[in-house]
């Protein structure tokens, strides 16, 4: 049965696709080993470990979670829309395991399997900027889950001060990537309150071969509020869900900084 998703002219600006450029993918593991490991990896890997059946990671990236899960025996598959990221993760896999990775989008991916667990870690869902994209993604995931299967994704809880003022050239990483050569990343965020998105510029600077390189990459992230997320999930095929407040599994409260959405088929 076909599903109809209501459309609106509001917020019709085309969303930037989350296709990481080659230079960003190159330094991804180095940067996120420091700024992300220890935040969410234990939560997601524990979920994978406790799952009987196939697992799918949406937005597999360079394999920050995927490779460890596969090494630990998980029957896990991965999709991503960025060729640069796929190139890195498949380079970490044995030849007989590379087929587990494919270039596809959460909105319309097609795989021959049903999964017991589907994950979209580290803000993947926030790169879906329209209601149509979000509902198509939820329903496509639902169709790929086995009965009783779970879909888990996360989003940050908006900081109202940052939404009003944004940020400008904040350095979140500045280290050597090899002896004598450094890479630095700065982040600028420009909020668009009407369309409820953050226009983000990542600036990468590094020195190599006696030269200095500088690249800017612009992307968009859609932020969510609690009841908006609840209404969104309730419009989808999912009928059971809960929203946690952190990666320790605690309930939402005034101190929460994360939405961890757990949907069950």
C-alpha positions as CSV (number, residue, x, y, z in Angstrom):
1,X,0.0,0.0,0.0
2,X,1.4,3.4,-0.9
3,X,1.8,6.0,1.8
4,X,1.0,9.6,1.3
5,X,3.1,12.2,3.1
6,X,1.6,15.7,3.3
7,X,3.7,18.4,1.6
8,X,4.2,22.0,2.4
9,X,5.8,25.0,0.7
10,X,7.3,26.0,4.1
11,X,11.0,25.2,4.5
12,X,11.2,24.1,0.9
13,X,14.9,25.0,0.6
14,X,16.8,21.9,-0.7
15,X,18.7,20.2,2.0
16,X,22.4,19.7,1.5
17,X,23.3,16.1,1.3
18,X,25.6,14.6,3.8
19,X,28.4,13.7,1.4
20,X,31.7,14.1,3.2
21,X,34.5,15.5,1.0
22,X,37.6,13.5,0.6
23,X,39.8,15.7,2.9
24,X,37.2,15.6,5.7
25,X,36.9,11.8,5.5
26,X,40.7,11.6,5.5
27,X,40.9,13.1,9.0
28,X,37.6,11.8,10.3
29,X,39.0,8.9,12.5
30,X,41.7,11.1,14.0
31,X,39.3,13.9,15.0
32,X,36.3,11.8,16.2
33,X,38.5,9.3,18.1
34,X,39.0,12.3,20.4
35,X,35.8,14.2,20.3
36,X,33.2,11.4,20.0
37,X,34.6,8.0,21.3
38,X,33.5,7.5,24.9
39,X,30.3,9.5,24.3
40,X,28.1,7.0,22.3
41,X,30.1,4.0,21.2
42,X,29.6,1.9,24.3
43,X,25.8,2.5,24.1
44,X,25.5,1.5,20.5
45,X,28.0,-1.4,20.7
46,X,26.2,-2.8,23.7
47,X,22.9,-2.7,21.8
48,X,24.6,-4.6,18.9
49,X,26.1,-7.2,21.2
50,X,22.7,-8.0,22.8
51,X,21.0,-8.3,19.4
52,X,20.2,-11.7,17.9
53,X,20.0,-11.4,14.1
54,X,21.2,-9.0,11.5
55,X,22.1,-5.4,12.3
56,X,22.2,-2.4,9.9
57,X,24.2,0.8,10.6
58,X,22.9,3.8,8.6
59,X,25.6,6.4,8.1
60,X,28.4,3.9,8.6
61,X,31.0,6.5,7.9
62,X,34.6,5.2,8.3
63,X,33.4,2.3,10.5
64,X,33.9,3.9,13.9
65,X,31.3,1.5,15.3
66,X,30.9,-0.9,12.4
67,X,34.4,-2.4,12.4
68,X,34.4,-3.1,16.1
69,X,31.0,-4.7,16.0
70,X,32.0,-6.9,13.0
71,X,35.2,-7.9,14.7
72,X,33.2,-8.9,17.8
73,X,31.0,-11.3,15.7
74,X,28.0,-9.2,14.8
75,X,26.2,-9.9,11.6
76,X,26.2,-6.3,10.6
77,X,25.8,-4.3,7.4
78,X,26.3,-0.7,6.6
79,X,25.1,2.0,4.2
80,X,26.4,5.6,3.6
81,X,25.9,8.2,0.9
82,X,29.5,9.4,0.9
83,X,31.9,7.7,-1.5
84,X,34.9,9.0,0.4
85,X,33.7,7.5,3.7
86,X,32.8,4.2,2.0
87,X,36.3,4.1,0.6
88,X,37.8,4.3,4.0
89,X,35.6,1.7,5.8
90,X,35.9,-0.8,3.0
91,X,39.6,-0.4,3.1
92,X,39.5,-1.7,6.7
93,X,37.6,-4.9,5.7
94,X,38.7,-8.2,4.4
95,X,37.7,-8.8,0.8
96,X,34.9,-11.2,1.7
97,X,33.4,-8.6,4.0
98,X,33.3,-5.6,1.7
99,X,30.0,-6.6,0.3
100,X,28.4,-5.7,3.7
101,X,28.8,-2.0,2.8
102,X,26.8,-0.2,0.1
103,X,26.3,3.3,-1.0
104,X,22.6,4.1,-0.2
105,X,20.4,6.7,1.5
106,X,18.3,6.1,4.5
107,X,15.3,7.6,2.7
108,X,15.1,4.9,-0.1
109,X,17.7,2.2,0.6
110,X,16.8,-1.3,-0.5
111,X,18.4,-4.4,1.0
112,X,17.3,-8.0,0.8
113,X,17.5,-8.6,4.5
114,X,15.2,-7.9,7.5
115,X,17.1,-6.6,10.5
116,X,16.6,-7.1,14.2
117,X,18.3,-3.7,14.9
118,X,18.9,-0.6,12.7
119,X,21.1,2.2,14.0
120,X,21.5,5.8,12.8
121,X,24.1,7.1,15.2
122,X,25.8,10.5,15.6
123,X,23.2,12.9,14.2
124,X,22.5,11.0,10.9
125,X,18.8,11.8,11.2
126,X,19.5,15.5,11.7
127,X,20.7,15.7,8.1
128,X,17.1,15.0,6.9
129,X,15.8,18.6,6.7
130,X,12.2,18.1,5.4
131,X,9.2,16.3,6.9
132,X,8.9,14.2,3.7
133,X,12.5,13.0,4.0
134,X,12.1,12.2,7.7
135,X,8.9,10.2,7.3
136,X,10.2,8.4,4.3
137,X,13.3,7.4,6.3
138,X,11.2,6.2,9.3
139,X,8.9,4.2,7.1
140,X,11.7,2.7,5.0
141,X,13.5,1.6,8.1
142,X,10.3,0.2,9.5
143,X,9.9,-1.9,6.3
144,X,13.4,-3.3,6.8
145,X,12.9,-4.4,10.4
146,X,11.9,-7.8,11.5
147,X,8.8,-8.0,13.8
148,X,9.9,-6.8,17.2
149,X,13.0,-5.1,15.7
150,X,14.3,-1.7,16.9
151,X,15.4,1.5,15.2
152,X,17.6,3.8,17.3
153,X,18.7,7.3,16.3
154,X,20.0,10.3,18.2
155,X,19.8,14.1,18.0
156,X,21.1,16.8,20.3
157,X,18.7,18.8,22.5
158,X,18.9,22.4,21.2
159,X,20.8,24.9,23.3
160,X,18.6,28.0,23.0
161,X,21.6,30.4,23.4
162,X,23.3,28.7,20.5
163,X,20.1,28.9,18.4
164,X,19.9,32.6,19.0
165,X,23.6,33.5,18.6
166,X,25.2,30.7,16.7
167,X,29.0,30.2,16.9
168,X,31.9,31.6,15.0
169,X,35.2,29.9,14.3
170,X,35.3,27.6,17.3
171,X,38.3,25.3,17.2
172,X,37.4,21.8,18.3
173,X,40.5,20.0,17.1
174,X,44.2,21.0,16.6
175,X,46.7,18.2,16.7
176,X,49.5,16.5,14.7
177,X,48.3,13.9,12.3
178,X,52.0,12.9,11.6
179,X,55.3,14.2,12.8
180,X,55.7,17.8,11.9
181,X,52.2,18.2,10.3
182,X,49.1,19.4,12.1
183,X,45.5,19.5,11.2
184,X,43.1,22.1,12.7
185,X,39.3,22.2,12.5
186,X,37.1,25.1,13.3
187,X,33.3,25.2,13.3
188,X,30.9,28.1,12.5
189,X,27.2,27.7,13.0
190,X,24.6,30.1,11.6
191,X,21.0,29.4,12.9
192,X,18.0,29.7,10.6
193,X,15.1,29.9,13.1
194,X,12.4,30.1,10.5
195,X,13.4,26.8,8.7
196,X,14.7,25.3,12.0
197,X,18.2,24.4,10.7
198,X,21.8,25.2,11.5
199,X,24.0,26.2,8.6
200,X,27.3,24.8,9.6
201,X,30.7,25.5,8.1
202,X,33.6,23.2,8.9
203,X,37.0,24.7,8.1
204,X,39.9,22.3,7.8
205,X,43.5,23.6,7.8
206,X,46.6,21.4,7.6
207,X,50.2,21.6,6.5
208,X,51.8,18.9,4.3
209,X,54.8,18.7,1.9
210,X,55.8,22.3,2.8
211,X,52.4,23.6,1.9
212,X,49.4,24.9,3.9
213,X,45.9,23.7,2.8
214,X,42.6,25.2,3.8
215,X,39.1,23.9,2.8
216,X,35.6,24.9,3.9
217,X,32.7,22.5,3.8
218,X,29.1,23.7,4.3
219,X,26.3,21.5,5.5
220,X,22.9,21.8,7.1
221,X,21.6,20.1,10.2
222,X,17.9,20.1,11.3
223,X,17.3,20.4,15.0
224,X,14.3,18.9,16.8
225,X,12.3,19.6,19.9
226,X,10.8,16.8,22.1
227,X,7.2,16.9,21.1
228,X,8.1,17.5,17.5
229,X,10.0,14.2,17.6
230,X,7.1,12.5,19.2
231,X,4.6,13.8,16.6
232,X,7.0,12.8,13.8
233,X,7.4,9.2,15.0
234,X,3.6,8.9,15.6
235,X,2.9,9.9,12.0
236,X,5.1,7.1,10.8
237,X,4.4,3.3,10.8
238,X,6.0,2.9,14.2
239,X,3.5,2.6,17.1
240,X,5.9,1.9,19.9
241,X,8.8,4.2,20.9
242,X,10.5,5.9,23.8
243,X,12.9,8.8,24.0
244,X,15.9,8.5,26.4
245,X,17.8,11.5,27.8
246,X,21.4,10.2,27.5
247,X,23.6,7.3,26.4
248,X,23.4,5.8,29.9
249,X,19.7,5.0,29.3
250,X,18.3,7.6,31.7
251,X,14.9,9.2,31.2
252,X,14.6,12.7,29.8
253,X,14.9,15.4,32.4
254,X,16.0,19.1,32.7
255,X,19.7,18.0,32.6
256,X,19.4,16.0,29.4
257,X,21.5,17.0,26.4
258,X,20.5,14.2,24.0
259,X,17.4,12.7,22.5
260,X,18.0,8.9,22.1
261,X,14.9,7.7,20.1
262,X,14.2,4.0,20.3
263,X,11.4,2.9,17.9
264,X,10.1,-0.7,17.9
265,X,8.2,-2.6,15.2
